[in-house]
Amino acid sequence: MKTLLKVCGMKHNVAEVAELQPDYLGFIFYEKSPRFFDGEEIPSLPLGTKKVGIFVNEQISKVIALSIKHSLDVIQLHGEESKEYLLDLHAKLTLYYPEVVVWKAFSIDDNFDFNQLSIFENKVDAFLFDTKGREKGGNGFTFNWEILKNYTLKKPFILSGGIGLEEIFALKELLKTDLPIYGIDVNSKFEIEPGLKNIEDLKKFKNEL
């Protein structure tokens, strides 16, 4: 199965990154992020590239409004959203925007208990595992992937957190395992500054992956 690529934290050179035809581009709708996307409109993307909106503990009405406005393909929840929040979101999406996919991100450290994810398993389409750090994503370092051996659920997940060119070999080894890795999410390791991506490094990573 092909492992999909998501480039997150898009802000400035969206069209250039889109030309590389990643599977997903991520736009952060969280005002405290240095990669906050405040544009009126997301530029047109190639047919095979989907738009992901990242939200952090946002009001459901605003999540849905921005999803419709920008024709998002995926809603990524990157805060402490509860099971009840997800149930409410799902009910409202069914009414107003049923075609969108929902991912739920979790911050991983050496003590993370994957058993706590079981209550979310049938409420999202995929999980995203990011490094636990000071910021809500974009911390620039990986978590210890050895802990993933404790993940026993069937729900596919996107691997995130400080992934750069130097992780290519370890990534390829990880992808040989039976883990249900749906995609790889890159961000800060491919930046010139927050929101401005290094095109050549991204191209090299995509080709080597």
Beta strands, then each sheet from edge to edge (+ up, - down):
strand 1: 4-7
strand 2: 24-28
strand 3: 50-55
strand 4: 74-77
strand 5: 101-108
strand 6: 126-131
strand 7: 157-159
strand 8: 181-186
strand 9: 191-193
strand 10: 196-197
sheet 1: 1+ 2+ 3+ 4+ 5+ 6+ 7+ 8+ 1+
sheet 2: 9+ 10-
end
